């Protein structure tokens, strides 16, 4: 009998609530460490305070409110190096930041994006909701039911925007578990004029806590990428990074 092939390990770190700028800075440190092989593959899960982010292809005309209006509502605006247009992050939305060495998995960016979509589709299925792709539109969609039980037009449940550097991934996906959907009215979501956002909570018609959804996203992420998901604490992550940065500083000083 052939020996069982051991799956690669991916650590899962749930950061809880973290500011967007802090989340980006943490990803940048992890990407640098992952390039050198000093840290393992990691999936960061978190929630952000209300923030709008503008991707590399984003257009400010897709922002429907003034800077003063954003300040009044307590919403930040950040430009990012991810792909895609403008999107919203906030409480109740699960943001996943995979820091993977994709070169060790499969060197195919389109495949990678499709796998992130598949992760969200499968996680949604676990709740009895059919999620799906829409041709020509990156992300995951679902059809809410009308008052008479008939399906309405598709609405966006999950968004994706990624960045790769030397095949190490950053940024990732955003899944609306119980997001306040009114904040999506501040933008043209993902630059699609007729796009409306939805949440798992709205689709199910009941309260949904992000902690109820996160294990499903983690499990399906491991399945679609054939990774063994192992939980890790933030303190462990900080220890890996500290050790990696000491090593890198030593090499730079030689």
N, C-alpha and C positions, 0 to 999 in steps of 0.2 A: 504494500500500500504506500502510495506516494505521501511524503510528509505534508502536513497542512501548511499552507502559505500564511505567514503571519501578516496581518494587515498593519499598515502604518498607523501610528498613534497620532491623534490630533487632540491637543488639550483644549478644553472649553473653560473660559473664564467669564463669569457673569459679573460685569462691572457695576450693575445697578444704574442709578442716575449719574450721568457725567456730562459736563459741559462739552459742547461740540468741539471747541478749540482744544480742550484737553484730550478729547478722544482722537483727534487728528495727530496731536503731538505724540501720543502713546503709540499710534500706528506707525508713525515715522521711525520711532526708536525700534519697534519690533521688526520692521522691514529691514532696517540696517543690520540688525542682529541675525535675522533669518538669512540674509544674503551670505553672511559669513559662516552660516551653519552653527551659530552659537546658541540658537534657540530652536525649539521644535515648531511644527505647524501649530497654529493657534486659531481658534474661533472665539472672538470677543463678542459677547452679547451685552447690550446696554439700552438705556433710554436716554434721550436728550431733552433738556428744556426746550421750549418753543424756539425753533430756528428754521430759517429758509436757507437752502444751500444752492449755489449756482455752479453747475458743472462746466467743463471745458467748452462745451457747445452751447452753453446757456445764453439766453437773451434777456436783458433787463426789461424789455417791453412785456415780458411774460409775468412781471411783478405788477400786481393790480393795486398796490397801496404805496403811499409815499414813505420816505424815511421817517418823517414825523409820526405817521400813522403806526409804523412798526414800533417805534420807541414807546408810543402810548400804550400799545398792546403788549409790550414786553417781549417782542420777537426780534431775535438777532438775524443778521444776514451775513453769510460767509461765501466767498468764492472758494472753490475747491479744484483739485486736479483730477477729480474723477470724470468719467464720461457722463454724457447726458445733459439735460437742461436744468430746470429749476424744480426743486421738490421741497417738501415740508417734513420736518422731524419734530416729535413732541411726545409728551407723556402718553403712555398707552400704546406706543408704537415700538415694536421690537426691532432694533437695528443690529444687524450681524456684520461684523468685520472679520472676514477670513484672512489670515496672514499665512498663506500657503506658498511653498515652493512648487509652483505648478509644473516646473520643468521635470520634477520627479513623478508627476502624475500623468499629465498629458499637455503637450505644448499646443494648445488650441484655445484661443480667447473666446471664440463664438461658442464652442462646446462648453467652456467654463460658465458663461452667462446662462446658457440653456440649463445647466445643472443647478445653478442657483434658482432658476425658475422652477425646476422640478422639485427642489427641496420645499419650496413654499406651496406648490400644488399638492404634494403628498401630505404635508402637515395639515392643510385645510381639509383634505379628504377624511382625516382622522376625526373631524367634527361633523361629518356627514354633509359637507358642502362641496359641490363640484367647482373647482377652480380650473382655469385654463389659460392658454396663450392666445393672443390675438395676432395674426400674421402682420408683420411689419411694425409691431409695437413691442418693445422690450418691457418685461414685467409680467405680472400675474393678475388675472381678471376673474370676476364672478358676476352672476346675475341675481340681483335681489328679487324677491317675489313681491308682486303687487298685492293690493288689498283683496283682489279676487283670486289670488293664488297663481296667476300667470307670471311668467318671467319677464322682467323689465330689461332694458338695455344693459349691456355689460358695464361694470364699474371697476376701477382699479383697486386691487387689494394689496398688492405688493410691488415695490419699485426696486430697480437695480441700477447701480452706477459703480463702475470698477476702475481701478488703476493697476497697471503692472509695471514693474521695474526689474529688469533681469529675471523675468518670470516669477517674481515674488508679488503676490496679490495684496491689494489693500482696498479700502472702502468695501462696498458689498451690497447688501440688500436691506430693505426696510419693509416690515410687515405690519399692517394696521390691525392690531389685536383689538384695542378699545380706544383708538385715536379720536380726538375731538375733531370731527370732519369739517367743522366750520372754518378751521384754519386753512384748509385747502382752497377756500374761496379767495384767499389773498393772492393766489397765483393761477397761472394756466398750467396745471400739473403736467410736468414733463414736456411742456410746450405743445400739448395736444388740445386744441380749442374746445372740442366736444367731450373732453375727458372729465369724468366725475369719479371721486374717490369713494370707497366704501371701507367697512371694517368687518372683522369677524363678528364682533358684537352686534352690529347692525344686521348682518346676514342671519345670525342665530336668533335674534330677538331676545337676547338675555345678556346679563352682565358677563364680561369675560375679563379675567385678570391676565396680564402678560405672563405671569408665572405659570399659568395653566397651559400656555401655548409654547413657551420656550423649550420644554423637553421634547415636544414633537418636532420642532425645527431642528434641534440638535440631533435627534435620532435619524431623521430623514437626510440631513446633511451628511452624516456618516455613511448612510447607505448609498447615496448617489455618488459619493466620491470614494467609496470603499475604504473608509477610514475607521479606526477604532477610537471612539470618542471617550475621553477620560477627563473628568472634572478636575479643575485646579483652582486654587485660591489666588486672589489678587496678590497676596504676599509672596507666593511662589513666583508669579510673573515678575514682580519687582526684583526678586533675587536673581532670576535668569538674566534680566536686563542689566542689572548692576554688574554681574560677573562678566557678561559679554562686553560691556563698555569699558571695564577695567582692562580686559584682554586687548580690545581694539586700541586703547590708548597706549598700551605697552608696545604693541606692534608699530604704531605710528611714531613712537619715540625712538625706535631702534635705528 
